[in-house]
Amino acid sequence: MTSVTTDHRLTGVPVWGDRIANRDLDLVPRTATTADRVEYDFPGVEVGVAEYAEGPTGTTVLHIPAGARLAIDARGGAIGLSSGFEYFAHAICLTGGSVYGLSAGSGVADELRARGGNRGAVDDLKLVSTAVIYDFSARDNAIYPDAALGRAAIRAAQHGSVPVGRVGAGASASAGKVSYARTELTGQGAAFGRVGRARVLVVTVVNPVGVIVDRDGEVVRGNYDATTGRRGRLEPDYLAALERGQRPTAERGNTTITAVVTNVRLSDRELIHFGRQVHSSMNRAIQPFHTALDGDTLFALTTDEIDLDARDGADSADDPITAIALGALASELAWDAVLRAAR
């Protein structure tokens, strides 16, 4: 366990009951932010955020105008997901608001449709996949990202940097929820890497029941005990409860949602396993991960711009080393992104 001082705690234990929501206020999307940023160099990939400060809650959009092939890895017992098309996407929408926040993805699709002249041919359809986090426990209202916020987020999308911290979809994310009294706020993280011609960008919104763990094995966010000023893993609390013959406790409403984009050409099978490899690796940074109380989704995308090997017409699924090596790079970046969300 680690001794800490913290300003990341929730303001109080949630009180459930009637709350104000979108129709009760005159909400105006906010896209300007003073948040820290992670720089990236990946032409053809744009990132934008928009928030309702009254939440706070928000939406983060990764826009790939030319489109990208897509594989989705969804795990845990509380997944909130809507896919425009399972194998291809022009945009990924990461958003707060739980199931109500899915409407933000509709706003992203609506904006892309309008940009395309409202053309309705199959080849003109703009495909948006959306994943949500449950962020109502960190605030005293039911304001959610709606279509207007989704439109604002993609309109704000630009190349070159990703806002990180309590911003966008991570505005009210939290972690370490053995109880709400010990929960701490997290946020949105990102990391970018380039090795040779290969590029990888990771954007993640970290909202797990588990705690955030750094590369030294120290808990850096979540399960904070105010009486001792220390953080610790959830497992000792669980085991102690079992030894006492009691039911272990943990709070519901948890999700970590992630997008990882590369420019390396991968077969469909390679892309699926690339996504699985990266998603599985994130359990080093989030412990526990993929639980029955989490709804974890990772979108793996490739823009198919470069080949790293000569395939000679062979089935690349028989030679997956490129995807494995690329997954190793992306896995380290995913850990960096999770830690960036917890600064």
Buried (B, 14 or more C-beta within 10 A) or exposed (E): BBEBEEEBBBEEEBEEEEEEBBEEEEBEBBBEBEBBBBEBEBEBBBBBBBBBEBBBBBBBBBBBBEBBBBBBBBBBEBBBBBBBEEEBBBBBBBBBBBEBBBBBBBBBBBBBBEEBEEEEEEEEBBBBBBBBBBBBBBBBBBBBBBBBBBBBBBBBBEEEBBBBBBBBBBBBBBBBBBEBBBBBBBBBBBBBBBEEEBBBBBBBBBBBBBBBBBEEEEBBBBBBBEEEEBBBBBBEBBEEBEEEEEEBEBBEBBBBBBBBBBBBBBBEBBBBBBBBBBBBBBBBBBBBBBBEBBBBBBBBBBBBBBEBEEBEEEEBBEEBEBBEBBBEBBBBBBBBBBBBBBE
